[in-house]
């Protein structure tokens, strides 16, 4: 789904709902929020389209090697690098990045890399590998994207992704000065696309400010904060962490009198907790993907 059609469909849904009562709007809000969350991640991944080739290309790139610690950083770096550079992810395709172990070949290759784009504090295996077998240059996103309480899921807020476009372009230009202009041009294109996405989501979600979304994985904090929504999560930042009985009871008490109808679980995690809680409250469950890994993996 391309960015334009995805946003159009969401806005049409919102317009059709605008004449209904506030109570009905609130009851439907979580489904629309979920659709918007999926739209955010999917459109972010499509926002810049196919990256333009690096001028010169091929052997003219000097054979520079660039790696990223996990998929969202790999994706953004690839948009800025262009098609003549292949950005390699240290996290295997399809693997959940929070607790994933690195393949030996990736750790070995890291020492030969010209640049690693990473998020320190998120993946201990990457932090350890970068320390024991460091690349020439490390670009750490953590101090640039204004993380809150150690929550790594900044990429669900397009404006936080924007803060990385210029630093990535600068790092690539330093590693490959001959193609600096191309990197910076694509960084500007990525910035504009992400800003446009943010504006579309602001407009589309404005009628639903204050709506609540209930998730098992606390991945949507930045998304919720950016667009005036409320996130209630059953477990924590790590999708594999099991919620305690006390926490499940607390969440049940929080949401039993709300108009929410759906509890969302992550595609990479077990739906068991969501299903149990939904069954107790007469709600439904649905999958919500925070795009921590390549869906094509």
C-alpha contacts under 8 A as a table, 3 or more apart, distances in Angstrom:
res1	aa1	res2	aa2	distance
1	X	5	X	6.80
1	X	6	X	6.08
1	X	42	X	7.94
1	X	43	X	7.91
2	X	5	X	5.72
2	X	6	X	6.07
2	X	43	X	6.90
2	X	46	X	6.70
2	X	47	X	8.00
3	X	6	X	5.24
3	X	7	X	6.16
3	X	43	X	5.20
3	X	46	X	6.74
3	X	47	X	6.31
3	X	197	X	7.97
4	X	7	X	5.41
4	X	8	X	6.14
5	X	8	X	4.96
5	X	9	X	6.14
6	X	9	X	5.34
6	X	10	X	6.41
6	X	39	X	6.78
6	X	43	X	7.63
7	X	10	X	5.15
7	X	11	X	6.14
7	X	39	X	7.53
7	X	200	X	6.98
7	X	201	X	7.90
8	X	11	X	5.19
8	X	12	X	6.10
9	X	12	X	5.16
9	X	13	X	6.33
10	X	13	X	5.21
10	X	14	X	6.35
10	X	32	X	7.87
10	X	35	X	7.61
10	X	36	X	7.27
10	X	204	X	7.14
11	X	14	X	4.95
11	X	15	X	6.13
11	X	204	X	5.57
12	X	15	X	5.07
12	X	16	X	6.21
13	X	16	X	5.25
13	X	17	X	6.39
14	X	17	X	5.18
14	X	18	X	6.24
14	X	204	X	7.02
15	X	18	X	5.13
15	X	19	X	7.93
16	X	19	X	7.07
17	X	20	X	5.73
17	X	25	X	6.87
18	X	25	X	7.74
20	X	24	X	6.45
20	X	25	X	6.59
21	X	24	X	5.39
21	X	25	X	6.27
22	X	25	X	4.94
22	X	26	X	6.09
23	X	26	X	5.14
23	X	27	X	6.24
23	X	259	X	7.88
24	X	27	X	4.97
24	X	28	X	6.28
25	X	28	X	5.23
25	X	29	X	5.91
25	X	208	X	7.81
26	X	29	X	4.96
26	X	30	X	7.67
26	X	208	X	7.48
26	X	211	X	6.47
26	X	259	X	6.37
26	X	260	X	7.53
27	X	30	X	7.11
27	X	259	X	4.84
27	X	260	X	5.62
27	X	261	X	6.84
28	X	31	X	5.63
28	X	32	X	6.55
28	X	260	X	7.56
28	X	261	X	7.88
29	X	32	X	5.08
29	X	33	X	5.90
29	X	208	X	6.41
29	X	211	X	6.02
29	X	212	X	7.51
29	X	260	X	7.66
30	X	33	X	4.85
30	X	34	X	6.00
30	X	211	X	6.85
30	X	212	X	6.28
30	X	213	X	5.24
30	X	214	X	7.95
30	X	260	X	6.22
30	X	261	X	7.35
30	X	262	X	7.00
31	X	34	X	5.05
31	X	35	X	6.22
31	X	262	X	7.40
32	X	35	X	4.97
32	X	36	X	6.05
33	X	36	X	4.96
33	X	37	X	6.05
33	X	205	X	7.73
33	X	213	X	7.02
34	X	37	X	4.98
34	X	38	X	6.25
34	X	213	X	7.62
34	X	288	X	6.89
35	X	38	X	5.17
35	X	39	X	6.02
36	X	39	X	4.72
36	X	40	X	5.97
36	X	201	X	7.44
36	X	205	X	7.91
37	X	40	X	5.01
37	X	41	X	6.48
37	X	156	X	7.81
37	X	223	X	7.41
37	X	288	X	7.90
37	X	290	X	7.88
38	X	41	X	5.36
38	X	42	X	5.96
38	X	288	X	6.96
38	X	289	X	6.68
38	X	290	X	7.53
39	X	42	X	5.13
39	X	43	X	5.51
39	X	44	X	7.92
40	X	43	X	5.34
40	X	44	X	5.79
40	X	156	X	6.67
40	X	157	X	7.98
40	X	158	X	7.87
40	X	197	X	7.65
40	X	201	X	7.74
41	X	44	X	5.06
41	X	45	X	6.25
41	X	156	X	6.31
41	X	290	X	6.83
41	X	291	X	6.30
42	X	45	X	5.21
42	X	46	X	6.37
43	X	46	X	4.87
43	X	47	X	5.35
43	X	197	X	7.48
44	X	47	X	4.93
44	X	48	X	7.80
44	X	158	X	7.19
44	X	194	X	6.77
44	X	197	X	7.40
45	X	48	X	7.54
45	X	75	X	7.12
46	X	49	X	5.31
47	X	190	X	7.42
47	X	193	X	5.56
47	X	194	X	6.61
47	X	197	X	7.53
48	X	51	X	6.93
48	X	79	X	6.78
48	X	189	X	6.87
48	X	190	X	5.45
48	X	193	X	5.94
48	X	194	X	7.95
50	X	79	X	7.56
51	X	78	X	7.63
51	X	79	X	5.28
51	X	80	X	7.23
51	X	81	X	7.80
51	X	82	X	4.88
51	X	83	X	6.07
51	X	186	X	7.46
52	X	82	X	5.34
52	X	83	X	6.37
52	X	186	X	7.58
53	X	57	X	7.03
53	X	82	X	5.03
53	X	83	X	4.85
53	X	84	X	5.79
54	X	57	X	5.31
54	X	81	X	7.11
54	X	82	X	5.39
54	X	83	X	6.53
54	X	84	X	5.61
54	X	85	X	7.81
54	X	179	X	6.82
54	X	182	X	6.02
54	X	183	X	7.66
55	X	179	X	6.55
55	X	182	X	6.66
56	X	60	X	5.59
56	X	61	X	7.26
56	X	179	X	7.81
57	X	60	X	5.33
57	X	61	X	5.75
57	X	84	X	5.32
58	X	61	X	6.10
58	X	84	X	6.21
59	X	62	X	5.71
59	X	63	X	6.23
60	X	63	X	7.60
61	X	64	X	6.39
61	X	84	X	7.80
61	X	85	X	7.82
61	X	176	X	6.67
61	X	178	X	7.65
61	X	179	X	7.50
62	X	176	X	7.27
64	X	113	X	7.36
64	X	114	X	6.00
64	X	175	X	7.15
64	X	176	X	7.18
65	X	85	X	7.93
65	X	86	X	7.98
65	X	87	X	7.62
65	X	112	X	7.46
65	X	113	X	4.84
65	X	114	X	5.28
65	X	115	X	6.75
66	X	85	X	7.93
66	X	86	X	7.43
66	X	87	X	5.41
66	X	88	X	6.59
66	X	113	X	5.77
66	X	114	X	5.86
66	X	115	X	4.85
66	X	116	X	5.99
66	X	117	X	7.93
67	X	74	X	7.29
67	X	87	X	5.41
67	X	88	X	4.69
67	X	89	X	5.71
67	X	90	X	6.90
67	X	110	X	7.41
67	X	113	X	6.82
67	X	115	X	6.23
67	X	116	X	4.79
67	X	117	X	6.36
68	X	71	X	7.48
68	X	73	X	5.84
68	X	74	X	4.97
68	X	77	X	7.75
68	X	87	X	6.85
68	X	88	X	6.15
68	X	89	X	4.85
68	X	90	X	6.18
68	X	116	X	5.41
68	X	117	X	4.61
68	X	118	X	5.75
69	X	73	X	6.89
69	X	74	X	7.18
69	X	89	X	5.56
69	X	90	X	4.91
69	X	91	X	6.21
69	X	116	X	7.31
69	X	117	X	6.40
69	X	118	X	4.94
69	X	119	X	7.18
69	X	126	X	6.69
70	X	73	X	5.88
70	X	74	X	6.07
70	X	89	X	5.45
70	X	90	X	6.13
70	X	91	X	5.22
70	X	97	X	6.60
70	X	118	X	7.57
70	X	292	X	7.46
70	X	293	X	7.04
71	X	74	X	4.82
71	X	75	X	5.92
71	X	89	X	6.48
71	X	91	X	7.42
71	X	291	X	7.96
71	X	292	X	6.21
71	X	293	X	5.16
71	X	294	X	5.98
72	X	75	X	5.09
72	X	76	X	6.28
72	X	155	X	6.78
72	X	291	X	7.45
72	X	292	X	6.59
72	X	293	X	7.38
73	X	76	X	5.31
73	X	77	X	6.03
73	X	117	X	6.71
73	X	118	X	7.06
74	X	77	X	5.25
74	X	78	X	6.05
74	X	87	X	6.11
74	X	88	X	6.87
74	X	89	X	5.95
74	X	117	X	7.77
75	X	78	X	5.12
75	X	79	X	6.41
76	X	79	X	5.19
76	X	80	X	6.61
76	X	165	X	7.55
77	X	80	X	5.27
77	X	81	X	5.96
77	X	87	X	7.03
77	X	117	X	7.84
77	X	165	X	7.97
77	X	168	X	6.54
78	X	81	X	4.90
78	X	82	X	5.96
78	X	83	X	7.55
78	X	85	X	7.53
78	X	86	X	7.01
78	X	87	X	5.81
79	X	82	X	5.67
79	X	186	X	6.90
79	X	187	X	7.69
79	X	190	X	7.11
80	X	165	X	7.47
80	X	168	X	7.47
80	X	169	X	6.45
80	X	183	X	5.44
80	X	184	X	7.45
80	X	186	X	4.97
80	X	187	X	5.26
80	X	190	X	7.32
81	X	84	X	7.48
81	X	85	X	6.04
81	X	87	X	7.97
81	X	169	X	7.72
81	X	172	X	7.27
81	X	183	X	5.84
81	X	186	X	7.64
82	X	85	X	6.19
82	X	183	X	7.57
82	X	186	X	7.65
83	X	86	X	6.96
89	X	92	X	6.88
90	X	102	X	6.55
90	X	103	X	7.89
90	X	106	X	6.00
90	X	107	X	7.93
90	X	126	X	7.62
91	X	95	X	6.56
91	X	97	X	6.24
91	X	100	X	6.95
91	X	101	X	7.76
91	X	102	X	6.48
92	X	95	X	5.49
92	X	102	X	7.62
92	X	103	X	7.84
93	X	293	X	6.74
93	X	294	X	6.03
93	X	296	X	7.73
93	X	297	X	4.43
94	X	293	X	5.88
94	X	294	X	6.08
94	X	295	X	6.81
94	X	296	X	7.47
94	X	297	X	4.46
95	X	100	X	6.58
95	X	293	X	6.63
96	X	99	X	6.89
96	X	100	X	6.12
96	X	268	X	6.48
96	X	292	X	6.98
96	X	293	X	6.44
97	X	100	X	5.10
97	X	123	X	7.00
97	X	292	X	6.79
97	X	293	X	7.05
98	X	122	X	6.64
98	X	123	X	5.84
98	X	238	X	6.48
99	X	123	X	6.64
99	X	124	X	7.85
99	X	125	X	7.98
100	X	123	X	7.65
100	X	125	X	7.51
101	X	125	X	6.15
102	X	106	X	6.51
102	X	107	X	6.72
102	X	125	X	6.59
102	X	126	X	7.33
103	X	106	X	5.29
103	X	107	X	6.56
104	X	107	X	5.15
104	X	108	X	6.20
105	X	108	X	5.10
105	X	109	X	6.08
106	X	109	X	5.01
106	X	110	X	6.07
107	X	110	X	5.16
107	X	111	X	7.20
107	X	129	X	6.07
107	X	133	X	7.14
108	X	111	X	5.92
108	X	112	X	7.52
108	X	133	X	7.36
109	X	112	X	5.33
109	X	113	X	6.51
110	X	113	X	5.17
110	X	116	X	7.77
110	X	129	X	7.79
110	X	130	X	7.26
110	X	133	X	6.53
110	X	134	X	6.61
110	X	135	X	5.69
111	X	130	X	7.95
111	X	133	X	4.91
111	X	134	X	5.16
111	X	135	X	4.67
111	X	136	X	7.66
112	X	135	X	6.02
112	X	136	X	7.68
113	X	116	X	6.98
113	X	135	X	4.97
113	X	136	X	6.44
114	X	135	X	5.84
114	X	136	X	4.91
114	X	137	X	6.02
114	X	175	X	6.50
115	X	135	X	6.14
115	X	136	X	6.08
115	X	137	X	4.75
115	X	138	X	5.72
115	X	139	X	7.31
115	X	171	X	7.49
115	X	172	X	7.63
115	X	175	X	7.32
116	X	135	X	6.63
116	X	137	X	6.36
116	X	138	X	4.83
116	X	139	X	6.09
117	X	138	X	6.08
117	X	139	X	4.79
117	X	140	X	6.10
117	X	141	X	7.21
117	X	168	X	7.78
118	X	138	X	7.30
118	X	139	X	6.24
118	X	140	X	5.07
118	X	141	X	6.05
118	X	142	X	7.97
119	X	122	X	6.01
119	X	123	X	7.64
119	X	140	X	5.39
119	X	141	X	5.05
119	X	142	X	5.15
119	X	152	X	7.83
120	X	123	X	6.95
120	X	124	X	7.93
120	X	127	X	6.26
120	X	140	X	6.27
120	X	141	X	7.38
120	X	142	X	5.93
121	X	124	X	6.42
121	X	127	X	7.19
121	X	142	X	7.88
121	X	150	X	7.80
122	X	152	X	6.36
123	X	126	X	5.40
123	X	127	X	6.38
124	X	127	X	4.97
124	X	128	X	6.07
125	X	128	X	5.21
125	X	129	X	6.12
126	X	129	X	5.04
126	X	130	X	5.99
127	X	130	X	5.23
127	X	131	X	6.28
128	X	131	X	5.13
128	X	132	X	6.14
129	X	132	X	5.13
129	X	133	X	5.64
129	X	134	X	7.15
130	X	133	X	5.35
130	X	134	X	4.54
130	X	135	X	6.97
131	X	134	X	5.48
134	X	137	X	7.93
135	X	138	X	6.79
139	X	167	X	7.88
139	X	168	X	7.52
139	X	171	X	7.26
140	X	143	X	6.96
140	X	144	X	7.72
141	X	144	X	5.23
141	X	145	X	6.25
141	X	164	X	6.98
142	X	145	X	5.88
142	X	146	X	7.06
142	X	147	X	6.62
143	X	146	X	6.26
143	X	147	X	7.48
144	X	163	X	6.66
144	X	164	X	7.04
145	X	154	X	6.92
145	X	160	X	5.46
145	X	161	X	7.40
145	X	163	X	6.30
145	X	164	X	7.35
146	X	160	X	7.75
147	X	150	X	6.10
147	X	151	X	6.11
147	X	152	X	6.56
147	X	154	X	7.01
148	X	151	X	5.68
151	X	154	X	7.58
151	X	219	X	7.89
151	X	237	X	6.56
153	X	156	X	6.27
153	X	219	X	5.91
153	X	220	X	7.18
153	X	221	X	7.76
153	X	222	X	7.08
154	X	157	X	5.79
154	X	160	X	6.10
154	X	161	X	7.17
154	X	222	X	6.11
155	X	158	X	6.31
155	X	160	X	6.53
155	X	161	X	5.61
156	X	220	X	6.93
156	X	222	X	6.35
156	X	223	X	5.35
156	X	290	X	7.37
157	X	160	X	5.55
157	X	161	X	6.77
157	X	198	X	7.87
157	X	222	X	5.67
157	X	223	X	5.14
157	X	226	X	6.70
158	X	161	X	5.04
158	X	162	X	6.39
158	X	194	X	5.49
158	X	195	X	6.90
158	X	197	X	7.14
158	X	198	X	5.94
159	X	162	X	5.03
159	X	163	X	6.87
159	X	194	X	6.94
159	X	195	X	6.64
159	X	198	X	6.91
160	X	163	X	5.37
160	X	164	X	7.38
161	X	164	X	5.58
161	X	165	X	7.05
161	X	194	X	7.57
162	X	165	X	5.44
162	X	166	X	7.94
162	X	190	X	7.72
162	X	191	X	5.41
162	X	194	X	6.63
162	X	195	X	7.56
163	X	166	X	7.00
163	X	167	X	7.68
164	X	167	X	5.38
164	X	168	X	6.01
165	X	168	X	5.34
165	X	169	X	6.22
165	X	187	X	5.21
165	X	188	X	7.53
165	X	190	X	7.02
165	X	191	X	6.51
166	X	169	X	4.99
166	X	170	X	6.07
166	X	184	X	7.15
166	X	187	X	6.05
166	X	188	X	7.76
167	X	170	X	5.03
167	X	171	X	6.11
168	X	171	X	5.09
168	X	172	X	6.15
168	X	187	X	7.93
169	X	172	X	5.16
169	X	173	X	6.02
169	X	180	X	7.59
169	X	183	X	5.21
169	X	184	X	5.39
169	X	187	X	6.09
170	X	173	X	4.99
170	X	174	X	6.13
170	X	180	X	7.72
170	X	183	X	7.86
170	X	184	X	7.43
171	X	174	X	5.11
171	X	175	X	6.35
172	X	175	X	5.10
172	X	176	X	5.94
172	X	177	X	7.82
172	X	180	X	7.23
172	X	183	X	6.92
173	X	176	X	4.94
173	X	177	X	4.78
173	X	178	X	7.62
173	X	179	X	6.57
173	X	180	X	4.32
173	X	181	X	7.88
173	X	183	X	6.66
173	X	184	X	7.99
174	X	177	X	5.53
174	X	180	X	7.66
176	X	179	X	6.00
176	X	180	X	6.69
177	X	180	X	5.05
179	X	182	X	5.50
179	X	183	X	6.58
180	X	183	X	5.23
180	X	184	X	6.28
181	X	184	X	5.23
181	X	185	X	6.09
182	X	185	X	5.11
182	X	186	X	6.24
183	X	186	X	5.35
183	X	187	X	6.14
184	X	187	X	4.91
184	X	188	X	6.28
185	X	188	X	5.24
185	X	189	X	6.42
186	X	189	X	4.90
186	X	190	X	6.08
187	X	190	X	5.06
187	X	191	X	6.10
188	X	191	X	5.01
188	X	192	X	6.26
189	X	192	X	5.24
189	X	193	X	6.25
190	X	193	X	5.17
190	X	194	X	6.16
191	X	194	X	5.28
191	X	195	X	6.13
192	X	195	X	5.09
192	X	196	X	6.12
193	X	196	X	5.12
193	X	197	X	6.23
194	X	197	X	5.01
194	X	198	X	6.25
195	X	198	X	5.06
195	X	199	X	6.31
196	X	199	X	5.11
196	X	200	X	6.26
197	X	200	X	5.15
197	X	201	X	6.26
198	X	201	X	5.19
198	X	202	X	6.08
199	X	202	X	5.05
199	X	203	X	6.27
200	X	203	X	5.27
200	X	204	X	6.07
201	X	204	X	4.99
201	X	205	X	5.87
201	X	227	X	7.54
202	X	205	X	5.54
202	X	206	X	5.93
202	X	227	X	6.13
203	X	206	X	5.41
204	X	207	X	7.39
205	X	208	X	5.40
205	X	209	X	6.79
205	X	227	X	6.71
206	X	209	X	5.68
206	X	227	X	7.47
206	X	228	X	7.96
208	X	211	X	5.57
208	X	228	X	7.90
208	X	229	X	7.50
209	X	227	X	6.96
209	X	228	X	4.80
209	X	229	X	5.52
210	X	228	X	5.83
210	X	229	X	4.86
210	X	230	X	6.11
211	X	228	X	7.89
211	X	229	X	5.25
211	X	230	X	6.00
212	X	229	X	6.06
212	X	230	X	4.56
212	X	231	X	5.79
212	X	232	X	7.16
212	X	260	X	6.96
213	X	229	X	7.57
213	X	230	X	6.21
213	X	231	X	5.06
213	X	232	X	6.28
213	X	260	X	7.28
213	X	263	X	7.62
214	X	231	X	5.95
214	X	232	X	4.79
214	X	233	X	5.73
214	X	234	X	7.71
214	X	260	X	7.82
214	X	262	X	7.15
214	X	263	X	5.17
214	X	264	X	6.25
215	X	218	X	6.54
215	X	231	X	7.26
215	X	232	X	6.28
215	X	233	X	4.73
215	X	234	X	6.35
215	X	263	X	5.65
215	X	264	X	4.60
215	X	265	X	5.92
215	X	274	X	7.91
216	X	233	X	5.16
216	X	234	X	4.57
216	X	235	X	5.45
216	X	236	X	7.81
216	X	239	X	7.53
216	X	263	X	7.38
216	X	264	X	6.27
216	X	265	X	5.28
216	X	266	X	7.33
216	X	273	X	7.34
216	X	274	X	6.36
217	X	233	X	6.00
217	X	234	X	6.73
217	X	235	X	5.64
217	X	236	X	5.94
217	X	237	X	6.11
217	X	238	X	6.89
217	X	239	X	5.09
217	X	265	X	6.67
217	X	266	X	6.62
218	X	221	X	6.74
218	X	231	X	7.81
218	X	232	X	7.73
218	X	233	X	5.17
218	X	234	X	7.50
218	X	235	X	6.59
218	X	236	X	5.25
218	X	237	X	4.89
218	X	238	X	7.66
218	X	239	X	7.69
219	X	237	X	6.23
219	X	290	X	6.60
220	X	223	X	5.19
220	X	224	X	5.98
220	X	231	X	6.91
220	X	290	X	7.52
221	X	224	X	5.12
221	X	225	X	6.06
221	X	231	X	6.42
222	X	225	X	5.10
222	X	226	X	6.02
223	X	226	X	5.29
223	X	227	X	6.37
223	X	229	X	7.97
224	X	227	X	5.43
224	X	228	X	5.87
224	X	229	X	4.47
224	X	230	X	5.82
224	X	231	X	6.34
225	X	228	X	5.38
225	X	229	X	6.13
225	X	230	X	7.40
226	X	229	X	7.79
232	X	251	X	7.48
233	X	236	X	6.96
233	X	251	X	7.68
234	X	243	X	6.32
234	X	247	X	6.80
234	X	248	X	6.30
234	X	251	X	6.38
235	X	238	X	7.68
235	X	239	X	7.26
235	X	241	X	6.45
235	X	242	X	6.28
235	X	243	X	4.83
235	X	247	X	7.81
236	X	239	X	6.90
236	X	241	X	6.72
236	X	243	X	7.72
238	X	241	X	5.52
239	X	266	X	7.36
239	X	268	X	7.72
239	X	269	X	6.05
240	X	269	X	6.25
240	X	270	X	7.90
243	X	247	X	6.08
243	X	248	X	6.49
243	X	273	X	7.95
244	X	247	X	5.17
244	X	248	X	6.35
245	X	248	X	5.10
245	X	249	X	6.18
246	X	249	X	5.15
246	X	250	X	6.18
247	X	250	X	4.91
247	X	251	X	6.20
248	X	251	X	5.18
248	X	252	X	6.10
248	X	277	X	7.55
249	X	252	X	5.00
249	X	253	X	6.24
250	X	253	X	5.22
250	X	254	X	6.27
251	X	254	X	4.91
251	X	255	X	6.25
252	X	255	X	5.48
252	X	256	X	5.79
252	X	277	X	7.13
252	X	281	X	7.69
253	X	256	X	5.59
253	X	257	X	7.81
254	X	257	X	7.29
254	X	258	X	7.74
255	X	258	X	5.08
255	X	259	X	7.97
255	X	260	X	7.30
256	X	281	X	6.66
261	X	283	X	5.16
261	X	284	X	6.29
262	X	278	X	7.40
262	X	283	X	5.62
262	X	284	X	4.78
262	X	285	X	5.24
262	X	286	X	6.81
263	X	274	X	5.99
263	X	278	X	6.55
263	X	283	X	7.26
263	X	284	X	6.36
263	X	285	X	4.81
263	X	286	X	6.45
264	X	274	X	6.82
264	X	285	X	5.62
264	X	286	X	4.95
264	X	287	X	5.43
264	X	288	X	5.80
265	X	269	X	7.11
265	X	270	X	7.54
265	X	271	X	5.67
265	X	274	X	6.29
265	X	285	X	7.29
265	X	286	X	6.38
265	X	287	X	5.02
265	X	288	X	5.89
266	X	269	X	5.36
266	X	270	X	7.59
266	X	271	X	7.50
266	X	287	X	5.62
266	X	288	X	5.24
266	X	289	X	5.54
266	X	290	X	7.25
267	X	270	X	7.84
267	X	287	X	5.92
267	X	288	X	6.51
267	X	289	X	5.71
270	X	273	X	7.53
271	X	274	X	5.37
271	X	275	X	6.03
272	X	275	X	5.14
272	X	276	X	6.14
273	X	276	X	5.21
273	X	277	X	6.20
274	X	277	X	5.29
274	X	278	X	5.93
274	X	285	X	6.51
275	X	278	X	5.08
275	X	279	X	5.96
275	X	284	X	7.62
275	X	285	X	6.33
276	X	279	X	5.23
276	X	280	X	6.35
277	X	280	X	5.20
277	X	281	X	6.38
278	X	281	X	5.20
278	X	282	X	5.74
278	X	283	X	4.47
278	X	284	X	5.60
278	X	285	X	6.58
279	X	282	X	5.15
279	X	283	X	6.16
279	X	284	X	7.44
280	X	283	X	7.76
289	X	292	X	7.92
291	X	294	X	6.85
291	X	295	X	7.22
293	X	297	X	7.69
294	X	297	X	5.33
